[in-house]
Amino acid sequence: MARIRTIKPSFWSDEKVSLLTREERLLYIGLISMADDEGRFPASPTAIAGYAFPFDELPNNRVRKWRDKLAEVALIEIYEAGGLEYGVIPKFRKHQRINRPSPSQLPEVPLFHDGSMSRDGRKS
């Protein structure tokens, strides 16, 4: 199903976004578009490249490096479920207006013992 996503003008001056290369910023915009209505997306480099860069021949290690930088600056979080990698944009619903949201078909982000959703213990 086609989804409309919005990139706010403040995106370009965001402190976290300023830490990214041009390619990493483009990937982040691609992930915003790729994410379902709950902000989740398949996070394997192959799935990401196939969606965000369908006409480019990019090595998986390059896409993984860009994806991991987004996680490092806390714009996305990566998690595993059933042996597969998934990602979530933590404050997705805060920044996206979803008309008639659909429930995610992807696994939920696992909660850790302290109630956080992040691997490093930060609250989302």
Residue pairs with C-beta under 8 A, 6 or more apart in sequence:
1 102
3 33
3 36
3 37
5 32
5 33
5 35
5 96
6 95
6 96
6 97
7 29
7 32
8 95
11 17
16 73
16 74
16 75
17 25
17 28
17 75
19 69
19 73
20 28
20 69
20 70
20 73
21 66
21 69
23 66
24 66
24 69
24 70
26 52
27 48
27 52
27 63
27 66
27 67
27 70
28 70
28 75
28 76
30 48
30 51
30 52
30 53
31 41
31 48
31 52
31 70
31 76
31 87
31 89
32 89
32 92
32 96
33 51
33 52
34 41
34 48
34 51
34 52
35 41
35 88
35 89
35 92
36 102
36 104
36 105
36 106
37 98
37 101
37 102
37 103
37 104
38 88
38 92
38 93
38 101
38 103
38 104
38 106
39 88
39 89
39 90
39 92
39 93
39 96
40 86
40 87
40 88
40 104
40 106
40 109
41 47
41 48
41 86
41 87
41 88
41 89
41 106
42 48
42 84
42 85
42 86
42 87
42 106
43 67
43 76
43 78
43 85
43 86
43 87
44 84
44 85
45 60
45 61
45 63
45 64
45 67
46 60
48 63
48 67
49 56
49 58
49 60
49 63
53 63
67 76
67 78
67 87
68 78
70 76
71 77
71 78
71 87
74 90
74 118
74 122
75 89
76 87
76 88
76 89
76 90
77 87
77 88
77 90
77 109
77 117
77 118
77 119
77 124
78 85
78 86
78 87
78 119
79 85
79 86
79 87
79 88
79 109
79 110
79 117
79 119
80 86
81 106
81 107
81 108
81 110
82 107
86 106
86 107
86 109
88 109
88 117
90 117
90 118
90 124
91 124
109 117
110 117
111 117
112 118
112 119
112 121
114 121
115 123
116 122
116 123
116 124
117 123
117 124
118 124
